[in-house]
Amino acid sequence: MAGLLTGSIYGLMCVGLALIFGVMRVINFAQGDFMMLGMYAAYYAVGLLGLEALFGRLGGPYVGILLAVPLLYLVGYLIHSLLISRVSGTRTAALEGEGHYAQLILTLGIALVLTNGAQMIFGSVMAALRTPLTTAAWQIPLGGDLSVFLNKSRTIAALVSVASILLISLFINRTRLGRLLRASADNALAATYMGIDVNRAHRIAFALGVAITALAGGLLATNYPFHPFVGLEYVIVMYAGVVLGGMGSIIGAFWGGLTIGLVQQLSTLVLPTQLQNSAIFVVFLLIVFLRPQGFFGRSAERT
């Protein structure tokens, strides 16, 4: 059960990256650092705004997480406007390799700036967004002397993650803005001829992807301590989940993250903690070997 609960949070952070890649076709190496900013935004919102005094020790951290989401949406919107838009969207037609080379270097540079800037501002001491539920659990009897214990904080984080995925899916498939994003992802040139501002759609997609991953980071911070370099650890998880689910598939990214969470927790039964990531990539390679397009991806047809 711990693998399912943790995997649900991983799935949410993978969905944020999948949204950016699915709409913009941009490989964003800074996504893990945006998640790290979401963690610190929630952490300092609780302390600086006195949210625990207003909403209690139980509600304060979760209100801080909710406040971090629009803040990181704004950060993502500004970074795309100032930097990412220069090497993506309609401008890539004039760039070598459709702008992918410049995108790789730019997002890697943003990641380095965010990581080192966070270390200068926040320090390298571990932080945690703990709640009374972090060390509490529900006991579910299975009959006889057998019981399952569910950590309350992880369970709530998993439920919020699943609810968020459902809302994101409804937004993408049922709203006018969601249809604009899908049209821009399917064929940017045709969308432009239909009067859609593709660059604006990309900006919104990037900001939404950052905000979604920041939400996942805040939920993760209620269970695990974090530091300025935590983004590098989780960006690997995000990319593995997105590839497993199928490039460009939102639901696939969630299932990919869920799979990684399950493998990570099950590996602790037979492997030391230091080898958890090794187990993840062994399973990753096996799945990609058997199904290169991922769980929900489609094989490209070539003539």
VEXVEXBA-850606 format. One line per 3 residues: number of its first residue (from 0); for each residue x, y, z of N, C-alpha, C. Coordinates in Angstrom, 2 decimals. Example, Ala and Ser with C-alpha at 12.3 -4.5 7.8 and 13.67 -1.06 7.14 Angstrom:
BEGIN
0> 13.19:-5.69:7.80:12.30:-4.50:7.80:13.20:-3.30:7.80 | 12.85:-2.25:7.08:13.67:-1.06:7.14:12.90:0.03:7.87
//
This chain:
BEGIN
0> 0.83:-1.22:0.00:0.00:0.00:0.00:0.86:1.26:0.00 | 2.00:1.20:0.69:2.88:2.37:0.72:3.34:2.73:-0.69 | 3.57:1.70:-1.52:3.97:1.97:-2.90:2.89:2.66:-3.70
3> 1.64:2.26:-3.50:0.53:2.92:-4.19:0.37:4.36:-3.76 | 0.51:4.61:-2.45:0.33:5.96:-1.93:1.44:6.89:-2.43 | 2.68:6.43:-2.33:3.79:7.24:-2.84:3.74:7.36:-4.35
6> 3.38:6.28:-5.03:3.30:6.30:-6.48:2.26:7.27:-7.01 | 1.18:7.49:-6.24:0.16:8.47:-6.66:0.74:9.87:-6.70 | 1.60:10.19:-5.72:2.24:11.51:-5.72:3.25:11.60:-6.86
9> 4.00:10.53:-7.08:4.92:10.50:-8.23:4.15:10.69:-9.53 | 2.98:10.05:-9.62:2.18:10.18:-10.82:1.76:11.61:-11.09 | 1.43:12.35:-10.02:1.03:13.75:-10.18:2.18:14.59:-10.69
12> 3.38:14.37:-10.14:4.52:15.17:-10.60:4.89:14.81:-12.04 | 4.68:13.55:-12.42:4.94:13.15:-13.80:3.94:13.80:-14.77 | 2.70:13.97:-14.31:1.68:14.61:-15.15:2.08:16.05:-15.47
15> 2.66:16.76:-14.50:3.11:18.13:-14.76:4.14:18.17:-15.87 | 5.10:17.25:-15.83:6.11:17.20:-16.89:5.51:16.75:-18.21 | 4.60:15.79:-18.17:3.97:15.29:-19.39:3.15:16.37:-20.08
18> 2.52:17.24:-19.30:1.73:18.33:-19.89:2.64:19.28:-20.67 | 3.79:19.59:-20.10:4.74:20.49:-20.78:5.26:19.84:-22.06 | 5.68:18.58:-21.96:6.23:17.92:-23.14:5.14:17.64:-24.18
21> 3.95:17.24:-23.70:2.88:16.90:-24.64:2.43:18.07:-25.48 | 2.36:19.26:-24.89:1.89:20.44:-25.61:3.04:21.15:-26.33 | 4.18:21.30:-25.63:5.27:22.13:-26.15:6.37:21.36:-26.83
24> 6.48:20.04:-26.55:7.60:19.22:-27.03:8.93:19.79:-26.52 | 8.93:20.27:-25.29:10.13:20.81:-24.66:10.59:19.86:-23.56 | 11.86:19.45:-23.61:12.45:18.62:-22.56:12.96:19.55:-21.48
27> 12.28:19.56:-20.35:12.53:20.54:-19.29:13.32:19.91:-18.14 | 14.63:20.16:-18.13:15.48:19.63:-17.06:15.28:20.37:-15.74 | 14.61:21.52:-15.77:14.41:22.29:-14.54:13.15:21.91:-13.80
30> 12.40:20.90:-14.28:11.12:20.57:-13.66:11.29:20.13:-12.20 | 12.33:19.38:-11.91:12.57:18.97:-10.53:12.85:20.15:-9.61 | 13.49:21.17:-10.14:13.80:22.35:-9.32:12.56:23.22:-9.12
33> 11.65:23.20:-10.07:10.37:23.88:-9.83:9.60:23.17:-8.72 | 9.69:21.84:-8.69:9.07:21.10:-7.60:9.69:21.49:-6.26 | 11.02:21.62:-6.26:11.72:22.04:-5.04:11.26:23.43:-4.60
36> 11.06:24.34:-5.54:10.55:25.67:-5.19:9.15:25.58:-4.61 | 8.34:24.66:-5.13:7.01:24.47:-4.56:7.07:24.00:-3.12 | 8.02:23.14:-2.81:8.21:22.67:-1.43:8.56:23.84:-0.51
39> 9.53:24.64:-0.93:9.96:25.76:-0.09:8.89:26.85:-0.02 | 8.14:27.05:-1.11:7.07:28.04:-1.09:6.01:27.67:-0.05 | 5.63:26.40:-0.02:4.66:25.94:0.97:5.23:26.04:2.38
42> 6.49:25.67:2.53:7.14:25.68:3.85:7.19:27.09:4.42 | 7.60:28.07:3.61:7.72:29.44:4.11:6.37:30.14:4.18 | 5.41:29.72:3.38:4.06:30.29:3.51:3.48:29.96:4.87
45> 3.71:28.73:5.33:3.22:28.33:6.66:3.87:29.16:7.75 | 5.19:29.37:7.64:5.90:30.08:8.70:5.69:31.59:8.66 | 5.81:32.18:7.49:5.75:33.64:7.38:4.33:34.19:7.52
48> 3.35:33.44:7.05:1.97:33.91:7.11:1.23:33.44:8.36 | 1.91:32.66:9.18:1.29:32.17:10.41:0.06:31.32:10.15 | 0.16:30.43:9.15:-1.01:29.64:8.77:-1.40:28.61:9.84
51> -0.41:28.15:10.59:-0.74:27.19:11.65:-1.56:27.85:12.75 | -1.30:29.13:13.00:-2.10:29.84:14.00:-3.52:30.08:13.50 | -3.67:30.26:12.19:-4.99:30.54:11.63:-5.80:29.27:11.39
54> -5.13:28.22:10.89:-5.84:27.01:10.47:-5.47:25.78:11.29 | -4.61:25.95:12.29:-4.21:24.83:13.13:-3.03:24.08:12.55 | -2.42:23.23:13.36:-1.26:22.45:12.91:-1.63:21.44:11.84
57> -2.90:21.07:11.78:-3.33:20.12:10.76:-3.63:20.81:9.44 | -4.38:21.91:9.47:-4.79:22.55:8.23:-3.77:23.52:7.66 | -2.92:24.11:8.52:-1.96:25.11:8.07:-1.05:24.65:6.94
60> -0.38:23.49:7.07:0.50:23.05:5.99:-0.21:22.83:4.66 | -1.44:22.34:4.70:-2.16:22.08:3.45:-2.62:23.39:2.80 | -2.96:24.38:3.62:-3.26:25.70:3.06:-2.02:26.30:2.42
63> -0.85:26.09:3.06:0.40:26.56:2.48:0.68:25.92:1.13 | 0.39:24.63:1.01:0.57:23.93:-0.27:-0.33:24.53:-1.34 | -1.58:24.82:-0.99:-2.52:25.41:-1.95:-2.06:26.80:-2.38
66> -1.48:27.57:-1.45:-0.99:28.91:-1.80:0.24:28.84:-2.70 | 1.02:27.78:-2.56:2.22:27.64:-3.38:1.88:27.37:-4.85 | 0.72:26.78:-5.11:0.36:26.41:-6.49:0.21:27.63:-7.39
69> -0.61:28.65:-7.05:-0.70:29.82:-7.93:0.61:30.61:-8.00 | 1.39:30.59:-6.90:2.67:31.28:-6.92:3.61:30.65:-7.94 | 3.69:29.32:-7.97:4.56:28.65:-8.94:3.98:28.73:-10.34
72> 2.65:28.84:-10.46:2.06:29.08:-11.79:2.60:30.41:-12.34 | 2.62:31.42:-11.49:3.14:32.73:-11.91:4.62:32.65:-12.25 | 5.39:31.92:-11.45:6.82:31.76:-11.73:7.01:31.08:-13.08
75> 6.27:30.01:-13.33:6.37:29.31:-14.60:5.97:30.19:-15.78 | 4.92:30.98:-15.59:4.44:31.88:-16.64:5.52:32.91:-17.00 | 6.16:33.48:-15.96:7.18:34.50:-16.20:8.43:33.90:-16.83
78> 8.86:32.73:-16.37:10.06:32.11:-16.93:9.84:31.73:-18.39 | 8.63:31.27:-18.71:8.36:30.98:-20.13:8.36:32.27:-20.94 | 7.74:33.31:-20.42:7.67:34.57:-21.16:9.06:35.16:-21.42
81> 9.93:35.08:-20.41:11.23:35.72:-20.51:12.29:34.85:-21.17 | 12.19:33.52:-21.01:13.28:32.65:-21.45:12.82:31.54:-22.41 | 11.92:30.68:-21.94:11.56:29.49:-22.71:10.94:29.86:-24.05
84> 10.18:30.95:-24.10:9.52:31.35:-25.35:10.51:31.69:-26.45 | 11.75:31.99:-26.08:12.77:32.33:-27.08:13.22:31.12:-27.89 | 13.03:29.93:-27.32:13.52:28.72:-28.00:12.41:27.69:-28.18
87> 11.17:28.12:-28.15:10.04:27.20:-28.32:8.94:27.88:-29.11 | 7.87:27.13:-29.39:6.74:27.69:-30.11:7.07:27.97:-31.56 | 6.51:29.05:-32.11:6.68:29.37:-33.52:8.09:29.83:-33.85
90> 8.88:30.16:-32.84:10.25:30.63:-33.12:11.19:29.48:-33.48 | 10.81:28.25:-33.18:11.71:27.12:-33.40:11.91:26.82:-34.88 | 11.06:27.35:-35.74:11.19:27.08:-37.17:12.53:27.59:-37.70
93> 13.06:28.66:-37.10:14.32:29.24:-37.57:15.53:28.70:-36.82 | 15.32:27.75:-35.89:16.42:27.23:-35.08:16.81:25.84:-35.54 | 18.09:25.53:-35.41:18.59:24.20:-35.77:18.01:23.15:-34.82
96> 17.62:22.01:-35.40:17.06:20.94:-34.58:15.74:21.31:-33.95 | 15.00:22.23:-34.57:13.70:22.71:-34.06:13.81:23.24:-32.64 | 14.97:23.78:-32.30:15.15:24.42:-31.01:15.48:23.49:-29.86
99> 15.54:22.16:-30.11:15.75:21.23:-29.01:17.12:21.38:-28.37 | 18.14:21.68:-29.16:19.47:21.86:-28.60:19.48:23.06:-27.64 | 18.91:24.15:-28.08:18.86:25.35:-27.22:17.99:25.11:-25.99
102> 16.90:24.35:-26.17:16.02:24.07:-25.03:16.75:23.25:-23.96 | 17.53:22.27:-24.38:18.26:21.44:-23.42:19.23:22.29:-22.61 | 20.01:23.12:-23.28:20.99:23.95:-22.58:20.31:24.98:-21.69
105> 19.22:25.59:-22.20:18.53:26.62:-21.43:17.89:26.05:-20.17 | 17.17:24.94:-20.29:16.51:24.38:-19.10:17.52:23.82:-18.11 | 18.64:23.30:-18.61:19.70:22.85:-17.71:20.30:24.04:-16.96
108> 20.49:25.14:-17.66:20.99:26.36:-17.02:20.02:26.90:-15.97 | 18.72:26.87:-16.29:17.71:27.31:-15.31:17.76:26.42:-14.08 | 17.93:25.11:-14.28:18.01:24.18:-13.15:19.19:24.49:-12.26
111> 20.34:24.77:-12.86:21.53:25.08:-12.07:21.36:26.39:-11.30 | 20.77:27.38:-11.95:20.54:28.67:-11.28:19.58:28.51:-10.10 | 18.48:27.76:-10.31:17.51:27.57:-9.24:18.10:26.78:-8.08
114> 18.87:25.73:-8.39:19.46:24.91:-7.33:20.44:25.71:-6.49 | 21.38:26.38:-7.15:22.39:27.13:-6.41:21.81:28.38:-5.76 | 20.82:29.00:-6.41:20.15:30.15:-5.79:19.39:29.74:-4.55
117> 18.73:28.58:-4.60:18.01:28.09:-3.42:18.97:27.76:-2.28 | 20.14:27.23:-2.61:21.10:26.93:-1.56:21.60:28.21:-0.89 | 21.80:29.26:-1.67:22.25:30.54:-1.11:21.18:31.16:-0.23
120> 19.92:31.04:-0.64:18.82:31.70:0.08:18.34:30.86:1.26 | 18.12:29.58:1.02:17.51:28.71:2.04:18.52:27.94:2.87 | 19.77:27.84:2.38:20.77:27.04:3.08:20.64:25.57:2.70
123> 21.57:24.77:3.19:21.60:23.35:2.85:21.03:22.46:3.94 | 20.46:23.05:4.98:19.87:22.27:6.07:18.55:21.67:5.60 | 18.30:20.43:5.94:17.06:19.76:5.56:15.86:20.44:6.19
126> 14.79:20.58:5.43:13.54:21.15:5.92:12.43:20.11:5.77 | 11.34:20.31:6.51:10.22:19.37:6.44:8.92:20.10:6.74 | 7.87:19.74:6.05:6.55:20.33:6.24:5.67:19.31:6.97
129> 5.99:19.09:8.22:5.34:18.02:8.98:3.99:18.48:9.53 | 3.09:17.51:9.60:1.77:17.72:10.19:1.55:16.65:11.26 | 0.53:16.80:12.10:0.23:15.72:13.07:-0.07:14.38:12.41
132> -0.45:14.41:11.12:-0.77:13.17:10.42:0.47:12.44:9.90 | 1.63:13.11:9.91:2.83:12.51:9.35:3.22:11.23:10.09 | 3.00:11.22:11.40:3.38:10.05:12.20:2.17:9.26:12.69
135> 1.00:9.50:12.09:-0.22:8.79:12.50:-0.64:7.84:11.38 | -1.40:6.80:11.75:-1.82:5.80:10.76:-3.19:5.26:11.10 | -3.91:4.84:10.06:-5.17:4.12:10.23:-4.89:2.63:10.21
138> -5.52:1.90:11.10:-5.39:0.45:11.12:-6.62:-0.18:10.49 | -6.39:-0.99:9.45:-7.48:-1.66:8.74:-7.36:-3.16:9.00 | -8.24:-3.75:9.80:-8.16:-5.19:10.07:-8.48:-6.00:8.82
141> -7.73:-7.07:8.62:-7.95:-7.98:7.49:-8.51:-9.32:7.93 | -8.75:-9.44:9.22:-9.24:-10.71:9.74:-8.15:-11.43:10.51 | -8.52:-12.00:11.63:-7.53:-12.66:12.46:-6.60:-11.65:13.09
144> -5.31:-11.95:13.05:-4.31:-11.04:13.62:-3.67:-10.14:12.57 | -4.18:-10.18:11.35:-3.59:-9.39:10.26:-4.26:-8.03:10.15 | -3.45:-7.01:9.95:-3.95:-5.65:9.77:-3.04:-4.92:8.79
147> -3.62:-3.93:8.14:-2.86:-3.04:7.26:-2.87:-1.65:7.87 | -1.70:-1.03:7.94:-1.58:0.31:8.49:-1.34:1.29:7.35 | -2.19:2.32:7.27:-2.06:3.36:6.24:-1.66:4.66:6.90
150> -0.51:5.17:6.51:-0.08:6.46:7.02:-1.09:7.53:6.61 | -1.57:8.31:7.55:-2.64:9.28:7.26:-2.18:10.37:6.31 | -0.97:10.87:6.51:-0.48:11.95:5.65:-0.31:11.47:4.21
153> 0.28:10.28:4.04:0.46:9.75:2.68:-0.89:9.44:2.03 | -1.83:8.96:2.82:-3.15:8.63:2.25:-3.85:9.89:1.76 | -3.83:10.95:2.56:-4.44:12.21:2.14:-3.74:12.76:0.91
156> -2.41:12.70:0.89:-1.66:13.18:-0.28:-2.02:12.39:-1.53 | -2.19:11.07:-1.37:-2.57:10.23:-2.52:-3.97:10.57:-3.01 | -4.90:10.78:-2.08:-6.27:11.13:-2.47:-6.31:12.48:-3.19
159> -5.54:13.45:-2.69:-5.47:14.76:-3.34:-4.87:14.61:-4.73 | -3.85:13.75:-4.86:-3.21:13.53:-6.16:-4.19:12.94:-7.17 | -4.93:11.92:-6.76:-5.90:11.29:-7.66:-7.00:12.28:-8.05
162> -7.49:13.04:-7.07:-8.52:14.05:-7.37:-7.98:15.10:-8.35 | -6.72:15.49:-8.16:-6.11:16.47:-9.06:-6.00:15.93:-10.48 | -5.62:14.64:-10.60:-5.51:14.02:-11.92:-6.87:14.04:-12.63
165> -7.93:13.71:-11.89:-9.27:13.71:-12.48:-9.66:15.12:-12.94 | -9.36:16.12:-12.13:-9.69:17.50:-12.51:-8.88:17.94:-13.72 | -7.61:17.56:-13.77:-6.77:17.91:-14.91:-7.30:17.25:-16.19
168> -7.70:15.98:-16.06:-8.25:15.27:-17.22:-9.52:15.94:-17.72 | -10.40:16.33:-16.79:-11.62:17.04:-17.19:-11.30:18.37:-17.84 | -10.31:19.06:-17.28:-9.91:20.36:-17.84:-9.40:20.21:-19.27
171> -8.54:19.21:-19.51:-7.95:19.03:-20.82:-8.99:18.60:-21.86 | -9.94:17.77:-21.45:-10.87:17.17:-22.40:-12.21:17.89:-22.51 | -12.60:18.69:-21.51:-13.95:19.24:-21.49:-14.03:20.76:-21.62
174> -12.93:21.47:-21.40:-12.99:22.93:-21.42:-12.46:23.48:-22.74 | -12.84:24.70:-23.03:-12.38:25.33:-24.28:-10.86:25.53:-24.26 | -10.34:25.98:-23.10:-8.89:26.18:-23.00:-8.16:24.85:-23.17
177> -8.71:23.79:-22.61:-8.10:22.47:-22.77:-8.06:22.04:-24.23 | -9.14:22.33:-24.97:-9.16:21.99:-26.39:-8.14:22.81:-27.17 | -7.94:24.07:-26.77:-6.91:24.89:-27.41:-5.53:24.31:-27.18
180> -5.29:23.83:-25.96:-3.99:23.23:-25.65:-3.78:21.96:-26.48 | -4.83:21.14:-26.61:-4.71:19.91:-27.39:-4.50:20.20:-28.87 | -5.18:21.23:-29.37:-5.01:21.60:-30.77:-3.58:22.08:-31.02
183> -3.04:22.86:-30.10:-1.66:23.35:-30.24:-0.67:22.20:-30.17 | -0.99:21.17:-29.38:-0.09:20.02:-29.26:-0.16:19.14:-30.51 | -1.35:18.95:-31.07:-1.51:18.05:-32.21:-0.88:18.62:-33.48
186> -1.15:19.88:-33.76:-0.62:20.49:-34.98:-0.57:22.00:-34.78 | 0.61:22.49:-34.41:0.75:23.91:-34.10:0.47:24.80:-35.31 | 0.89:24.34:-36.49:0.68:25.14:-37.70:-0.79:25.26:-38.03
189> -1.51:24.13:-37.99:-2.94:24.17:-38.26:-3.67:24.99:-37.20 | -3.24:24.89:-35.95:-3.86:25.68:-34.88:-3.67:27.17:-35.14 | -2.51:27.54:-35.64:-2.26:28.95:-35.96:-3.19:29.45:-37.05
192> -3.41:28.61:-38.08:-4.32:28.98:-39.16:-5.76:29.10:-38.67 | -6.09:28.40:-37.60:-7.44:28.47:-37.03:-7.60:29.65:-36.08 | -6.56:30.46:-35.95:-6.65:31.66:-35.12:-6.24:31.45:-33.67
195> -5.61:30.31:-33.36:-5.18:30.03:-31.99:-3.79:30.63:-31.77 | -3.61:31.33:-30.67:-2.31:31.87:-30.30:-1.49:30.74:-29.68 | -0.68:30.08:-30.49:0.07:28.90:-30.05:1.06:29.26:-28.96
198> 1.73:30.40:-29.10:2.71:30.80:-28.09:2.04:31.02:-26.73 | 0.84:31.59:-26.71:0.11:31.77:-25.45:-0.31:30.41:-24.88 | -0.73:29.50:-25.76:-1.10:28.16:-25.30:0.09:27.46:-24.67
201> 1.26:27.61:-25.28:2.47:27.02:-24.71:2.81:27.64:-23.36 | 2.61:28.93:-23.25:2.91:29.61:-21.98:2.01:29.10:-20.87 | 0.74:28.93:-21.17:-0.21:28.42:-20.18:0.12:26.97:-19.82
204> 0.47:26.16:-20.83:0.81:24.77:-20.58:2.04:24.66:-19.69 | 3.04:25.49:-19.96:4.26:25.45:-19.15:3.95:25.86:-17.70 | 3.18:26.93:-17.53:2.85:27.39:-16.18:2.01:26.35:-15.44
207> 1.06:25.71:-16.14:0.25:24.66:-15.51:1.11:23.46:-15.11 | 2.03:23.07:-15.99:2.91:21.96:-15.67:3.76:22.24:-14.45 | 4.26:23.45:-14.33:5.05:23.84:-13.16:4.18:23.83:-11.90
210> 2.97:24.37:-12.00:2.07:24.43:-10.84:1.67:23.04:-10.37 | 1.40:22.14:-11.31:1.00:20.77:-10.95:2.14:20.06:-10.22 | 3.35:20.20:-10.74:4.50:19.58:-10.09:4.78:20.21:-8.74
213> 4.53:21.51:-8.60:4.70:22.18:-7.30:3.71:21.63:-6.28 | 2.48:21.35:-6.73:1.49:20.73:-5.84:1.97:19.36:-5.37 | 2.50:18.57:-6.30:3.03:17.26:-5.93:4.20:17.40:-4.96
216> 5.04:18.41:-5.18:6.16:18.63:-4.28:5.71:18.99:-2.88 | 4.69:19.84:-2.78:4.18:20.20:-1.46:3.60:19.00:-0.73 | 2.86:18.15:-1.45:2.31:16.93:-0.83:3.42:15.99:-0.40
219> 4.47:15.90:-1.22:5.60:15.04:-0.87:6.33:15.57:0.36 | 6.37:16.90:0.51:7.10:17.51:1.63:6.46:17.21:2.98 | 5.19:16.82:2.99:4.55:16.49:4.27:5.00:15.12:4.78
222> 5.71:14.37:3.95:6.15:13.04:4.34:7.66:12.85:4.31 | 8.33:13.65:3.49:9.78:13.49:3.34:10.48:14.83:3.51 | 11.63:14.87:4.19:12.40:16.11:4.28:12.99:16.46:2.92
225> 13.34:17.71:2.72:13.84:18.15:1.42:14.95:19.18:1.60 | 15.66:19.45:0.52:16.79:20.38:0.51:16.90:20.95:-0.90 | 17.76:21.95:-1.15:17.81:22.58:-2.47:18.19:21.65:-3.62
228> 18.84:20.52:-3.34:19.28:19.62:-4.40:18.30:18.47:-4.63 | 17.14:18.52:-4.01:16.19:17.41:-4.12:15.61:17.29:-5.53 | 15.63:18.38:-6.29:15.05:18.35:-7.63:15.72:17.37:-8.56
231> 17.05:17.23:-8.44:17.78:16.31:-9.32:17.33:14.87:-9.10 | 17.06:14.52:-7.85:16.63:13.16:-7.54:15.28:12.84:-8.17 | 14.36:13.81:-8.12:12.99:13.53:-8.57:12.79:13.79:-10.06
234> 13.64:14.60:-10.68:13.47:14.81:-12.12:13.74:13.52:-12.88 | 14.61:12.67:-12.33:14.85:11.36:-12.94:13.60:10.49:-12.84 | 12.94:10.54:-11.68:11.69:9.81:-11.50:10.63:10.30:-12.49
237> 10.54:11.62:-12.66:9.55:12.20:-13.57:9.75:11.71:-14.99 | 10.97:11.79:-15.49:11.22:11.39:-16.87:10.99:9.90:-17.06 | 11.39:9.10:-16.08:11.14:7.67:-16.18:9.64:7.38:-16.23
240> 8.87:8.08:-15.41:7.42:7.89:-15.40:6.76:8.33:-16.69 | 7.22:9.44:-17.25:6.65:9.94:-18.51:6.93:8.99:-19.65 | 8.16:8.47:-19.71:8.51:7.53:-20.78:7.76:6.21:-20.61
243> 7.63:5.73:-19.38:6.90:4.49:-19.14:5.44:4.63:-19.56 | 4.84:5.77:-19.25:3.43:5.97:-19.57:3.18:6.18:-21.04 | 4.20:6.66:-21.76:4.02:6.99:-23.18:4.15:8.48:-23.36
246> 5.09:8.91:-24.18:5.37:10.33:-24.34:4.12:11.08:-24.80 | 3.76:12.10:-24.06:2.62:12.92:-24.42:1.30:12.49:-23.82 | 1.26:11.36:-23.10:0.02:10.86:-22.52:-0.08:11.31:-21.06
249> -1.14:12.06:-20.73:-1.33:12.54:-19.37:-1.65:11.38:-18.42 | -2.63:10.57:-18.79:-3.00:9.42:-17.96:-1.85:8.41:-17.89 | -1.16:8.24:-19.00:-0.02:7.33:-19.02:1.07:7.77:-18.05
252> 1.30:9.08:-17.95:2.32:9.60:-17.03:1.95:9.26:-15.58 | 0.65:9.34:-15.27:0.22:8.99:-13.91:0.50:7.52:-13.62 | 0.17:6.64:-14.56:0.41:5.22:-14.35:1.90:4.91:-14.32
255> 2.68:5.66:-15.08:4.13:5.49:-15.03:4.69:5.85:-13.66 | 4.22:6.97:-13.10:4.66:7.36:-11.76:4.20:6.37:-10.71 | 3.00:5.85:-10.87:2.47:4.85:-9.94:3.32:3.58:-9.97
258> 3.72:3.18:-11.16:4.58:2.00:-11.30:5.92:2.20:-10.60 | 6.49:3.38:-10.76:7.78:3.66:-10.13:7.65:3.62:-8.61 | 6.57:4.17:-8.08:6.35:4.13:-6.64:6.25:2.70:-6.12
261> 5.53:1.85:-6.84:5.40:0.45:-6.45:6.74:-0.27:-6.48 | 7.50:-0.08:-7.56:8.80:-0.73:-7.68:9.74:-0.25:-6.58 | 9.71:1.04:-6.30:10.60:1.59:-5.28:10.32:0.99:-3.91
264> 9.05:0.87:-3.55:8.70:0.32:-2.24:8.94:-1.19:-2.17 | 8.62:-1.92:-3.23:8.83:-3.36:-3.23:10.31:-3.71:-3.20 | 11.14:-2.86:-3.80:12.57:-3.14:-3.82:13.19:-3.09:-2.44
267> 12.55:-2.36:-1.50:13.09:-2.28:-0.14:13.00:-3.62:0.59 | 12.18:-4.54:0.07:12.06:-5.85:0.71:13.30:-6.70:0.50 | 14.02:-6.46:-0.60:15.17:-7.29:-0.92:16.46:-6.51:-1.14
270> 16.36:-5.17:-1.26:17.54:-4.37:-1.57:17.72:-3.26:-0.53 | 18.96:-2.82:-0.29:19.18:-1.67:0.59:18.67:-0.39:-0.06 | 18.49:0.64:0.74:17.93:1.91:0.25:18.75:2.50:-0.89
273> 20.07:2.32:-0.83:20.94:2.92:-1.85:20.69:2.35:-3.24 | 20.09:1.17:-3.33:19.89:0.52:-4.62:18.46:0.63:-5.14 | 17.63:1.46:-4.50:16.24:1.60:-4.93:16.15:2.14:-6.36
276> 16.96:3.17:-6.65:16.92:3.74:-8.00:17.40:2.74:-9.04 | 18.34:1.88:-8.65:18.80:0.84:-9.57:17.66:-0.10:-9.93 | 16.87:-0.48:-8.93:15.72:-1.36:-9.19:14.72:-0.68:-10.11
279> 14.50:0.62:-9.90:13.57:1.36:-10.76:13.99:1.27:-12.21 | 15.28:1.46:-12.48:15.72:1.51:-13.87:15.86:0.12:-14.47 | 16.05:-0.91:-13.65:16.02:-2.27:-14.19:14.61:-2.58:-14.72
282> 13.58:-2.25:-13.91:12.20:-2.46:-14.35:11.88:-1.55:-15.53 | 12.37:-0.33:-15.48:12.16:0.62:-16.57:12.70:0.05:-17.90 | 13.92:-0.47:-17.87:14.51:-1.03:-19.08:13.75:-2.25:-19.58
285> 13.26:-3.07:-18.66:12.49:-4.25:-19.06:11.20:-3.85:-19.76 | 10.50:-2.87:-19.18:9.23:-2.44:-19.78:9.46:-1.79:-21.14 | 10.48:-0.93:-21.22:10.77:-0.26:-22.49:11.22:-1.27:-23.54
288> 11.93:-2.31:-23.12:12.36:-3.36:-24.06:11.16:-4.08:-24.64 | 10.16:-4.35:-23.80:8.98:-5.10:-24.25:7.97:-4.20:-24.95 | 7.87:-2.94:-24.49:6.90:-2.01:-25.08:7.56:-0.63:-25.19
291> 8.32:-0.39:-26.25:9.10:0.86:-26.36:8.25:2.12:-26.31 | 7.00:2.06:-26.75:6.15:3.25:-26.78:5.52:3.56:-25.43 | 5.76:2.73:-24.42:5.17:2.97:-23.10:3.79:2.36:-22.97
294> 3.18:2.52:-21.78:1.88:1.92:-21.51:0.80:2.44:-22.45 | 0.74:3.77:-22.63:-0.35:4.37:-23.38:0.14:5.07:-24.65 | 1.40:4.87:-25.00:1.93:5.49:-26.21:1.55:4.70:-27.45
297> 1.71:5.32:-28.57:1.41:4.68:-29.85:2.66:4.63:-30.70 | 2.84:3.54:-31.41:3.99:3.42:-32.30:3.77:4.33:-33.51 | 4.82:5.02:-33.89:4.74:5.91:-35.05:4.73:5.09:-36.33
300> 3.90:5.50:-37.28:3.83:4.81:-38.57:4.72:5.56:-39.56 | 5.59:4.84:-40.21:6.53:5.47:-41.14:6.36:4.83:-42.52 | 6.51:5.67:-43.52:6.37:5.19:-44.91:7.72:5.22:-45.61
//
